[in-house]
């Protein structure tokens, strides 16, 4: 059975890779009530990543409607030290409210999925402003269906670990990249600890990594929330030569352009998404590094943003 | 007909607000040896601004510059410059987002510079 999805949610879903959209459908199907489905939709519309939405849906599934409503909305008893910004955002974003009220989610980062179905990113513009998506029926908890299913979702559906269209990754702890080194994850976590951002470093187009289309889809979500995305570039998958930062995403009609910054040469360039996906050349002076080889995605933006 | 209130003013509507402009500001702050902690503190200090009127937001920015960040002239100067550019309500959240992005980008660039030592072929 398919469930109605708002236009705003649909806009965001179109930026998700096919597998993540499939996961969304399953999360909606498995949700224990209309209220939970509504919260899941709104989390998507608020530009959370597929992994965050997945973890949020898992957290909701074990709750009754009353518990979910209490956990994901701010009431008149909201503490005075909540800022206007926080209150407004919590109004539109149930996952943000959930975390603001002390809830925690743990986006799954463990097991790989078995069947990758990478699909080119569609070219719709990311939606930036979740604040316009104000709840219209938030007082109707009594009218929602009773919970609940409770069965845990198989971890293999977590979008965070989508493999590329390459052989299945070796199953082991630690990094999947060449040389087994995660260069940036820890340093970024340390550097952004005050801003409460955690990161996950993943290879692109390498076994166990993301496809480039999937990586860009996730990066689009992060940028729409104001978080630049560090990447490595190099001549071939697994051959990381230099770090750059995805600064912005600009959409014009059907085309999308990414702004890349190389902190070492101070080059700031725009690249068409189509050109990035072709993996033939990047618009930096050094033409050896012609493709993105790794991406470091923000995983959890607690109450900071 | 009056212009729509939701339209940000020119500096905030620029495509390069969070690109070239941000990186120039970052370079200035780096040259002035403004620490990451100050930027993170600034983000926290700006959180209350969302939803307030332009005049009040501008006043609070100047107050932050004159008090909390008086010891970091480069940052204080940046705040005062942006305070003067606030014209309409829509500018305020964009400015907050700009400073948030400035802080995150600063942290990322700093981490990238340190991590580059681990990369073969990195200069």
Interface residues (C-beta under 8 A of the other chain):
Chain A: X83 X84 X85 X86 X88 X181 X183 X184 X187 X188 X190 X191 X192 X194 X195 X197 X226 X227 X228 X230 X232 X240 X241 X242 X243 X245 X247 X248 X250 X259 X261 X263 X264 X266 X268 X304 X305
Chain B: X15 X18 X19 X20 X22 X23 X36 X37 X40 X43 X47 X48 X49 X50 X51 X52 X96 X97 X100 X101 X103 X104 X105 X107 X108 X109 X110 X111 X112 X113 X114 X115 X116 X118 X119 X120 X121 X122 X123
